[in-house]
Amino acid sequence: MSTLKNILTAITPVQVQGDTSMQVSGICIDSRKVGASSVFVAVAGTAVDGHAFIDKAIAQGAAAIVCEHMPQAIAGVTYVQVQDSAEAAGLLAAAFFEHPSQEMKVVGITGTNGKTTTATLLYKLFEALGYKCGLISTVQNHIHDKVVVATHTTPDAISVQALLRQMADAGCTHVFIEVSSHAVHQRRIAGIAFAGGVFTNITHDHLDYHKTFDEYIKVKKRFFDDLSSTAFALTNMDDKRGAVMLQNTAASRNTYSLKAPSTIKGKVLENNLTGLVMNVDGHEAHFRMIGTFNAYNLLAVYGSAVLLGEDKLNVLATLSGLHGAPGRFETILSPEDKILGIVDYAHTPDALVNVLATIEQLRTNGQQLITVIGCGGDRDRTKRPIMGQVACEHSDKAILTSDNPRSEDAETILNDMESALSMSQKRKSLRITDRREAIKVACTLAQAGDIILVAGKGHETYQEIKGVKHHFDDREVLTETFKTLNK
């Protein structure tokens, strides 16, 4: 256990009232988790303000309160006023857990699409190279060979530091972490000493939270602005905002691309259902992953590994044998009719375009493409009409269905998806609210050799309706339906 005085060295308080010599048992931002001798950090969140729970935290045994607005003091409680309690939470947690990120090489991956695949591939690559690694991602977290359930793309500041401490104690030398825009804005990554940062791309997403695209870009950029001079920054130069990410960073500046001039250059030589053949930095390599979007992910992984000091040829040889993240262009073949099912997490217009464009490059004349797609509830509504248009425009048949409606009415979401469809697009579409039924209809419509894309949920094993999570896995449903059709 640390003393409050020692932990407070991580921040610059506005003022401190009370004794700082006490031993601290934990750092909490959730008043329900407060125990005896805890420090409660009152964070003003997007939904609730932690300052409203200060009295509850004290009643449960909090010895110190960190806050932006000083409440009426209670005897025996220490108060620490700060300018930004969200930032303070991360810095205090890092100090409480004895700065675990400084004991490892931590690389953060940010961008709209490709974060999970890039982070997962980096984890798999470095494990295959003989290192013990940690992974913090949308799909799952890993402490070397131990799997820890993931609840957010980037956990809260306290949970992140606790995870990093577990990883350091387990002997991990490298950690690869997805850095969401929410995590940057809410300072969940405060206190992490990053060895490197990777930018994949930026497209239309999360405008329900960030309100404007410019604000979304600024938040992503802040991650790179905060990197130290000992870190590396690696950005995609084929994205028109790629150079923007490097403008104010103190980190070493590195770039990758398939088209634009860059320090790490790649070229796709072959792209088919068996994988990619690429020229990377003058060396030809075959990869098991499919599609141009994965070519960018592979370049990001290769570039990061080289910048972390690994041998180029050894990286390429090891990377060539790896598969990507679950639910990312995952293929399922029907036993009899050889209908190709593809399950992908694509839940933004750009990601959906990328997947559909890849399928278009790979399919032969006569192969019909049927796309099953929905949009999540309580999320960016502005992308719903675009998602409907993209699915119809690039498919022979599009089935609009439910995704995770959450607290919203599924029919309202589908109305939004249909709202911008032209008459020709409407003729190519079906509306089937029940997702299981939508997948079954797609399989029924498909002929031998056709392709079915089930997009939007990918690795997820649930469907959230009215606050309740029901078991639902697109891969399971597609596999079961294929079996049923062949009986």
N, C-alpha and C positions, 0 to 999 in steps of 0.2 A: 504493500500500500504506500502511496505517496502522500505527502502533505499538500494542503491547498496552496501554500506558499510556493512550493516547487512547481506545481502545475501552472500557477499564474505567471511564471516566467515566460510562458509561450505567447502571452498576449500583452497588450498595453491598455490597461483599464482606464476608464475615465475617472473612476474613484472606487475606493474599497472602504467598506464600513464593517468593522468587526474583526474577530480573531482569524488569522490565516494559518495558525500552527497545527490545526486539527488534521488527523489522518482522513483520507478520502477513500471511500469504498467503491465509488463508481461515478460515472458521468451519465446523466440522463436528459433527454429532450422530451420524453414521454412521462408525464406525471404518474401514470399508472405503474411505471417500473421503478419509481423512487423507493429507496430503502434507507435504513439508518446510515448516517454519515455520507449520503450521496450529495453530489453537486447537481442541482437542477438548472438547466440552461433554458430560459424562456425565449423560444424562437417564434417570431411572428410568421406563421406559415400562410399558405394560400387559402386554406379553409378555416383554420382556427389560429388564435393568438395564444402562445404559451404563457403570456403574462397573466391570462385569466385563470391559470392553474397554479399560480405561485402558492396560494394559501393551502391548496390540496397537497402540494409537494412538501410543504413544511409540516403539515399534519402527518404525513407518512414518514417523516424522519429526515428530510433534507437538512444538511448542516450548512449549506451555502446556496445562494441564489445568484445566478448570472443573468443580467437583464439589461435591456436598453432604457427602460423607464423605472426609476426607483420607486418601489411601493413604500407604504408606511412600515417602518422597521419593527421587527419583533425581537425581543431580547433573546440572546443565545444563538441567533442566526446571522451569518455573515453575508453581506450583500456586495456584489461586484457589478458595477455599471460599465457597460461596453458600448461602443458605437454600433457594432454589428454582431448580434448574438449568434446568427447562423455561422458566420466566420469563426467566432470564438468557440463554438461547439466543436468544430473540426480541429482547431489548434489545441484546445484543452484535451480533447480525446487523444490526439497524437502524443501529447506530453504524458497523459495518464498511462497509456500503453507503451511508453518509453520509445517513441518514434520508430515503429517497426519498418516503415518504408525506407528508412536510411540504412537498414541492414540488407536490403535486397535491391535489385534493379526493377523498378516499376515502370511499365509502359502503358500509357493511356491511349485509347483509340476513340476518336470522335468523328461524327458525320451522320448524315441522315440514314444512309444505307451502307451495309457492309461491315458494321462494327462487330457484330456477333461472329461472323465468319472469320474476320481478320484476327480477332482476339482468340477465338477457339483454335485456329490454325497455328498461331504463335505458341499457344500452350502445348498443343500436340507436337509441334516441331521441336521445341526445346526439351520436352520430355523425351522425345525420340533421340535427341542429341546427348542425353544422359544427365540432364539437370532435373532437380526437383522444382516444380513450378506451381504457382497459384493462378487461378482464373476467376475473375468476377465478371459475370455476363448475364444477359437476359435469360438464357436457357438454363444454366446451372453454374454454381460456383465449385471450384475444385481446390482442395488443399492437397497437393501432390495427387495421390490416387484415391483420396476420400472425396465423395460428392456431398456438397452442401446445397440444399434447396435454395433457389433464387426467387426473391419476391419482387425485386425492382431491377431495372437495367443497371443502375448504380444505387447501392443501399444508402441509408442515411449516414451522416458523418460519424456517428458513434459506432454503428455496425461495421462500417468500412474499416475503421481503425482496429476494432476487435478481430475482424477477419484477417487483417494484415498481421496482427500479432500472432494469431494461430499459425499463419503461414510461415512467419519467421521462426517460430518455435519448432515447427515441423522440419526446418532445414531448407525451406525454399530459397532459391537464389534469384529467381525471376518471377514477376507477377504481371499478368496482362489483364487490364481492366477496361471495360466499356465505359466511356464517359459520355453520358447523355447531356443534352442541353439543360434539362431540368437540374441535373447534378451540379453543373457549373453555376447556374443562376442561383440555386439554393445553397451553394457553397458546401455541398456534401464531400467535395474532394479537398477542402481546406486541410492543411497539415500533411498532405501526401507529398513526399519528395520524389517527383517524377524523374526518371532517367531519360524518358523520351515521350514524345507525343506524335500521334499519327492522325492525319485528316484524310478521310475517304472521299467525301463529296457532300454537297448540301443541296437539298431540293425541298419541295413544298411539304411541310409537316409541322405539327405542334403549334399551329397558329391560334388554336384555342387557348394556348397558354401564353405564347410570346406576343400575340396580337398582330405583329407585323413581321414581314420577312426580313427587313433590315435589322430588327431587334434580335431575331433568331440568329442571324449571321454574327452580330456583335457578341452574343453570348458564346457561340462556338469559338470565336476569335479570342475571347478572354482566356480560354484554356491555354492557348499558345503564348499570349501576352504574359502569363504568370510563370512560364517555364524558366528555369534558371540557366545561367550561362554554361553549366556543366552538362546540360541535357541536350538531346537532339530533337529537332522538329522535322517531320517528314510529311510532305503534302502532295496531293494529286494535282499535277499541273494541267491535266486535261479538263478539270473542273474550273470554271471561270472565276470562282472565288478561292481557288487554291493558293494563288500568290498573296491574296489578302491576309490569309492566316499567318503569313510570315512577316508581315510589315513591321510589327513592333516587338517581335520576340527576341529575347536575349540568347536563346538556344542556337546551336549550329543549324544552318538552314540546308535542307536536303529535299529533293523532289523526285517524283516518279511519274511516268506517263507511257502511253502507247502512241501518242501523236506529237505532243509539244516537246520542245527541247527540255531536257531534264538531266539530273545527275544519275538517275537509275532508269534505263530505257528498256522497254519491252516491245515485242512485236508478236502478234498472233499469226502463226503459220498454218495451223489447222484447228478447226473447232467443230467437233461432231459429238455424237452420243457416247463415244468411248473416252472423251476428254479433250484437253487442250494440248497442242504442241506450240511452244513459244520459244522465241529467242530472247533471252534475258541477259543483258550486259555482255552480249557476244557469245553466249553459250546456249545451245539448243537443249530443251528439256520437255519431257512429257508429263502432264499432270492429269489426275483422275477427275478433276472438276471441269464443269461445262460452262461455256458462255463467256462473253466479253466482260461482263460485270465481275466474274470470278477472276479473269485475267488481272484486273485492277487489284482485287483482294490479294492475289498471289504476289504481285509486285510490292504491295505494302508490307506483306509478311517478309518477303525476301530482303527488302530494303531495311526493315527494322532489325532483322537478324544480323545483317552485315554491319549495321551501325552499332550493334551490341558486341561486335568483335568476332563474329563467327566467320569461318572460311566459306567463301562464295560457292565453290563447287560442292562442298559438303552439305551446305544448306539446300542447294538445288536437288541434289541426289536424295536427300531425306524428304524434302517437301513433295517430291514427285510421287511418293507412295501414300500420301495422306488424303483422307476425305475431309469434307467441310463440316460445318455445324449441322446438327439434326434439324430437319424441317426447312432446309435451304436447298431448293432444287433437288429434293429427295424423290427418287423414281421408284415406282411400283409397276410391275408388268403383270397383266392378267394371264393366267395359265394357258387358256385355250386360244382366245382371239388375239392375243398379243397386243391388247390395247395398252398404251403407255400412260400410266398415271403419274403426274408430277405434283408434289405437295411443296408449296413455297410460302414463306412468311410475308411475301410482298404485300404491304399494307399502305403504301403511298403510291401516288400516280407514277412517279419516276421508277420506283422499284418494279411496279407492274409492267410498265413499258419495257424495262430491261429484260424481264423474264419472258414476256411475249415476243420480243424481238429475237431473243436467243432461240426460242422454239421455232420461230419463223425461219431462221437460218438453218435449223437442223431438219425440219420436216420435208418430206418429199411430196411431189405432186400427187394429189388425191387423198392425202392424209387430212382428215378433218380435225380442227382444234375446237374443243368445247371448254369454256372457262367458267368455273364456279367461283363467285366472288361476293363478298359482303363488306361492310364498313362497321367499325366499332362505335358503340354509343358513348356519350359523354366525352367525345373527342372532337377534333377539328371538323366542323360540318362543311367547310368550304371545299374540302377535297372530295366529298361524296359524289357530286355530279361528274367530276373529272374521272373518278374511278369507274363510274358506269360507262362513260363515253369511251375510255381507253379499252375496257373489256370488250365492248361491242365492236369497236373499230378494228381491233387486232385479232378477233376470233371469228370462227364460222358461226358459232352459237355461244351466247353468254347467258348464264343462269345467275340472276341476282338473288342473293339469299341473305340470311342472318349471319352475323359474325359473333361478336360479344356485345349484345345490345345494352348490357349493364342496366342502368336505371331508365333508359329511354325505351320508347315503344318501337319495336322492330319495324312495324309498318311505316312509321314516320321516317326512319332511316332509309328504307327502300324507296319511299316517295322522293327523298332528296337525291338518291342515286339515279332515279329515272327522270328527274326534272329537266335535264338538259339534253336528253336523247332526241335525235332526229327521227323522222318517220322510218327511214331505212334501218337505223340502229334499233328501233323498237321492234321491227320485224325480225331481227336477229336475236332478240332477247326473250327470256322467260323470267317470271317472277315467282319464286317458290320460297316462302319464308322459312320453312323448316329445313335446316341445313342438311340433315341426314337424308331427307327426301330429295333435296336438290342434287346431292351427290349420286343418289340412286338413279335419278332421271338422266343425269349426264352419262352414266354408265349404260343405261338402256338405249340412249340415242346414239352412242358410239358404235361404229362398225369396226371390223377387224383391222388392226393397224392404226386406228385413230389415236389422238392424243387428248387427254383430259388434264387440265390444270385446275387444281383446287388451291386457291390463293387466300392469303390474309391471316391465317392462324399458324401455319407451319408446325413448329415444335409443341405448341400448346396442347395440353391434354384436358382442357375444360372449356365449357361455354358458360359465360356469366350472364344470367338473366335475372333482373330485379334483385340484384345483390347476392344471388345464390350461384355458386359455381357447380355446374353439373359435369360429370365426366364426358368428354367428347374429344376424340383424337381423329383428325382428318385421315391420317394414315391408316388407322384401324378400320374406319368406316369404309374407306376405299378398298382395302384388302378384303374385308368381309363381303362387300358388294360384288367384287370380282368373283369370289368363290361361289356366291349364290347364283350369279348369272350363268355359271358354267355347270350347274347341277342339272 
